[in-house]
Amino acid sequence: MVEFSPSNIPPVNEPRLPGMDHAHYPFRKLTDAPRFIWPNGARIALTVTLMVDHWELSPPADAYPDPRIVSPLGKFHPDWLTWSQRAYGNRVGIFRILDVLDQFGLTPSVALGSGAAELCPELVDELSRRNACFMAHGDFASRRITSKMSDAEERAFIARARDAIAKAAGDAPLGWCGQDFNQSADTPARLIEAGFEYTTDWANDDRPYLLNGKLVALPPQPEWNDLEAIRLRGVTVPVWADNIAEAFAVLHEEGGGTFNLTLHPWIAGQPHRIRYLREALSRILGKSGIWRTTTDELAKAARAQL
């Protein structure tokens, strides 16, 4: 195994580690992954992340929105369709989801965009009342990090998001959840520079690990992310709920890992879908040995064992 520490991490554009095409972390097989020890002997750590953001009606010309999520005419006039879907999530859908989480005693982790933080202070207050932990989530859903940004632009983007969440929520965020989980080649290093402790952008594992020797990576497992599965892949809602339950059952049996359920209020909070979220959580939480936690607490516990 290659010795891997912050002192010997080569820049991204230098020779890669064996078995890899970048230098952010060394290769690791499932059989070599640590089996984490969670509080009270829990077999698995469960977190639920709510994506709370705002889509601009008319993003600036230099914005980099996800090209998969725009209406056909969005480039030529205000994109009311996409804007109103996100607005529905923050006005209506999120409250259905919060009711379900309350029913199961789950505290949400919240990926909060600075645009939503500024435009929906009452929503931030409602989430804070539930002791939610807040991750920085960029500024708007219509903008994301890209390698087209200069170093200065990306650093400023990260700093603005961090500072906006600190202002809205009262504490500087420890975690980063990028818009569309997008990063440039150098984002992990820049997140470390900006004071972040962890990120939920990397979907290459079921268990936490270290990026650039310092940043805890909490895998988001997009296979059961509601946006990825339902909106982009066309998975039916009953099958989506089954996939959540099946995946959780396997990871629970393996033990020592994590399960991060990522939800978009404008998708999972729709009236024809909320029943399936409730059913999926009921099936999951019917098992014993589950640590119901937030991403902040999970990252802290994982770091102590990495």
C-alpha positions in Angstrom: 0.0 0.0 0.0 1.3 3.5 -0.9 2.0 5.7 2.1 -0.4 8.5 1.8 -0.2 11.7 3.8 -0.7 15.4 3.3 3.0 15.9 2.9 3.4 13.6 -0.1 0.2 14.4 -2.1 1.3 15.5 -5.6 -0.6 18.2 -7.4 -3.4 17.0 -9.5 -1.4 17.5 -12.7 1.5 15.4 -11.5 2.0 11.6 -11.7 -0.9 9.6 -10.2 -1.0 7.1 -7.5 -0.9 3.4 -8.5 -4.2 2.2 -9.9 -5.6 5.8 -10.0 -5.9 8.6 -12.6 -5.6 11.4 -10.0 -3.8 12.0 -6.7 -6.7 12.9 -4.3 -6.6 9.5 -2.5 -5.1 6.0 -2.9 -7.0 3.0 -4.4 -8.9 1.0 -1.8 -10.8 -2.3 -2.2 -14.0 -3.0 -0.3 -12.2 -5.8 1.5 -9.6 -3.3 2.7 -12.1 -0.6 3.8 -12.4 0.0 7.5 -15.4 -1.2 9.4 -16.4 1.9 11.3 -17.5 1.6 14.9 -20.6 3.7 15.5 -22.1 4.8 18.8 -23.9 2.1 20.9 -22.6 -0.6 18.6 -24.8 0.5 15.6 -24.2 -1.5 12.5 -24.8 1.5 10.1 -25.0 5.3 10.2 -28.0 6.8 8.6 -28.2 10.5 7.4 -30.9 12.3 5.4 -29.8 15.3 3.4 -32.2 17.8 2.1 -31.1 19.9 -0.9 -32.4 23.4 -0.4 -31.6 25.8 -3.1 -33.0 28.4 -5.5 -33.0 28.5 -9.3 -32.5 31.9 -10.9 -35.1 33.1 -13.4 -32.3 34.5 -15.6 -28.8 33.2 -14.6 -25.9 35.4 -15.7 -24.1 34.6 -18.9 -21.1 33.2 -17.1 -23.1 30.8 -14.9 -22.7 27.0 -15.4 -26.1 25.4 -14.8 -26.6 21.7 -15.0 -27.6 21.3 -18.7 -29.9 18.4 -17.8 -32.3 20.5 -15.8 -33.6 23.4 -17.8 -36.8 23.9 -19.8 -36.4 24.0 -23.6 -36.8 27.8 -23.8 -34.9 28.5 -20.6 -31.9 30.1 -22.5 -34.1 32.7 -24.2 -36.4 34.1 -21.6 -37.0 33.7 -17.9 -37.1 30.0 -17.1 -40.4 30.0 -15.1 -40.7 26.2 -15.3 -37.5 25.3 -13.6 -37.7 28.2 -11.2 -41.3 27.3 -10.1 -40.4 23.7 -9.5 -37.6 24.7 -7.1 -40.0 27.3 -5.5 -42.6 24.6 -5.0 -40.0 22.6 -3.0 -39.2 25.4 -0.7 -42.9 26.5 -0.3 -44.6 23.2 -0.1 -42.7 20.0 -0.6 -40.1 20.5 2.2 -42.8 20.7 4.8 -44.2 17.3 3.8 -40.8 15.8 4.0 -40.1 17.4 7.4 -43.4 15.9 8.7 -42.2 12.5 7.6 -38.7 13.0 9.2 -40.4 14.1 12.4 -42.5 10.9 12.4 -39.4 8.8 12.4 -37.3 11.0 14.7 -34.8 11.9 12.0 -32.8 15.2 12.2 -32.1 16.5 8.7 -28.8 17.5 7.3 -29.3 20.4 4.9 -27.3 21.4 1.8 -28.2 25.1 1.8 -27.5 27.3 -1.2 -26.8 30.9 -0.3 -29.6 32.1 -2.6 -32.2 30.1 -0.7 -30.7 31.1 2.6 -31.1 34.8 1.8 -34.6 34.5 0.1 -36.1 32.0 2.6 -35.0 33.0 6.1 -38.2 31.6 7.6 -37.3 28.2 6.1 -33.8 28.4 7.7 -35.5 29.2 11.0 -37.8 26.2 10.6 -34.8 23.9 9.9 -32.8 25.4 12.7 -35.7 24.7 15.1 -35.3 21.0 14.2 -31.5 21.2 15.0 -30.6 20.6 11.4 -26.9 20.8 10.5 -26.2 23.0 7.4 -23.7 22.3 4.7 -22.6 25.0 2.2 -24.2 24.3 -1.2 -22.9 27.0 -3.5 -25.1 29.9 -4.2 -27.9 29.0 -6.8 -29.0 25.8 -8.3 -28.4 27.5 -11.7 -24.6 27.8 -11.0 -22.0 25.3 -10.1 -18.3 24.9 -9.8 -16.5 24.0 -13.0 -12.9 23.8 -14.2 -13.7 26.7 -16.5 -13.4 28.9 -13.4 -10.1 30.5 -12.6 -8.4 29.8 -9.3 -9.6 33.1 -7.9 -13.2 32.6 -9.1 -13.5 29.2 -7.5 -12.0 30.4 -4.2 -14.4 33.3 -4.2 -17.4 31.1 -5.0 -16.5 28.8 -2.1 -16.0 31.6 0.3 -19.2 33.4 -0.6 -21.2 30.2 0.0 -19.4 29.5 3.3 -20.0 33.1 4.6 -23.6 33.2 3.6 -24.5 30.0 5.5 -22.5 31.2 8.5 -24.6 34.4 8.4 -27.9 32.7 7.9 -27.5 29.7 10.3 -25.2 31.4 12.9 -22.2 29.0 12.6 -19.7 28.4 9.8 -20.6 25.2 8.0 -18.3 22.3 8.4 -19.5 20.4 5.3 -19.6 21.1 1.6 -22.2 19.6 -0.8 -21.6 21.1 -4.2 -24.4 21.9 -6.7 -24.9 18.8 -8.8 -21.9 17.3 -6.7 -19.7 19.2 -9.2 -16.0 19.9 -8.5 -13.0 21.1 -10.4 -9.8 19.1 -10.2 -8.6 21.3 -7.3 -11.8 21.7 -5.3 -10.9 19.4 -2.4 -7.7 21.4 -1.8 -9.6 24.7 -1.9 -12.3 23.4 0.5 -9.5 22.5 3.0 -8.1 26.0 2.5 -11.6 27.5 3.2 -11.9 25.6 6.5 -14.2 22.8 5.5 -14.0 19.4 7.4 -15.9 17.2 4.9 -17.7 16.9 1.6 -20.6 14.8 0.3 -19.7 15.1 -3.4 -17.8 11.9 -4.1 -20.0 8.8 -4.8 -17.2 6.2 -5.1 -17.6 4.3 -1.9 -20.1 3.2 0.8 -17.8 4.2 3.7 -16.0 7.4 4.5 -12.4 8.1 3.5 -10.0 11.1 3.3 -9.5 13.3 0.3 -6.1 15.1 0.0 -5.2 13.5 3.3 -7.5 15.9 5.3 -11.0 16.3 3.9 -13.5 13.6 5.0 -15.5 12.3 2.1 -19.0 11.1 3.0 -20.3 9.2 -0.1 -23.7 10.4 -1.3 -24.8 7.2 -3.1 -26.7 8.9 -6.0 -28.3 5.6 -7.0 -31.2 6.4 -4.6 -31.0 10.2 -4.8 -34.5 11.2 -5.9 -33.4 13.6 -8.6 -30.9 11.2 -10.1 -33.2 8.2 -10.0 -36.7 9.6 -10.6 -36.1 12.8 -12.7 -33.0 11.9 -14.7 -33.2 8.1 -15.0 -37.0 7.6 -15.1 -37.1 5.1 -12.2 -40.7 4.7 -11.1 -41.4 5.9 -7.5 -42.3 2.4 -6.1 -39.1 1.0 -7.5 -37.1 4.0 -6.1 -38.5 3.2 -2.7 -37.7 -0.5 -3.1 -34.1 0.4 -4.1 -33.7 2.4 -1.0 -34.9 -0.5 1.2 -32.9 -3.1 -0.7 -29.6 -1.1 -0.6 -30.0 -0.3 3.0 -30.6 -4.0 3.8 -27.4 -5.0 2.1 -25.3 -2.3 3.8 -26.9 -3.0 7.2 -25.9 -6.7 6.8 -22.3 -5.8 5.8 -22.0 -3.4 8.8 -19.6 -0.6 9.5 -20.7 1.7 6.8 -23.0 4.6 6.0 -26.3 5.4 4.2 -26.9 8.9 3.1 -30.4 9.5 1.6 -30.4 12.6 -0.5 -33.8 14.3 -1.1 -34.9 17.3 -3.2 -38.1 18.8 -1.7 -39.4 19.7 -5.2 -39.2 16.0 -6.1 -39.8 13.8 -3.0 -42.1 16.3 -1.5 -44.7 16.0 -4.2 -48.1 14.7 -3.0 -47.9 11.6 -5.2 -44.5 10.6 -3.9 -44.5 11.3 -0.2 -46.2 8.1 0.6 -43.3 6.1 -0.9 -40.7 8.1 1.1 -42.6 7.2 4.3 -42.8 3.6 3.3 -39.1 3.4 2.4 -38.1 4.9 5.8 -40.5 2.6 7.6 -38.8 -0.4 6.0 -35.3 0.9 6.8 -36.0 1.9 10.4 -37.7 -1.5 11.1 -34.1 -2.8 11.6 -32.1 -2.5 14.8 -28.6 -1.1 15.2 -29.0 2.1 13.3 -27.3 5.3 14.3 -29.6 8.2 13.2 -27.3 11.1 12.8 -26.3 14.2 10.8 -23.5 14.7 8.4 -21.6 16.9 10.9 -21.6 14.2 13.6 -20.9 11.4 11.1 -17.9 13.2 9.7 -16.6 13.8 13.2 -17.0 10.1 14.2 -15.4 8.9 10.9 -12.4 11.3 11.1 -11.6 9.8 14.6 -11.2 6.4 12.9 -9.4 7.3 9.7 
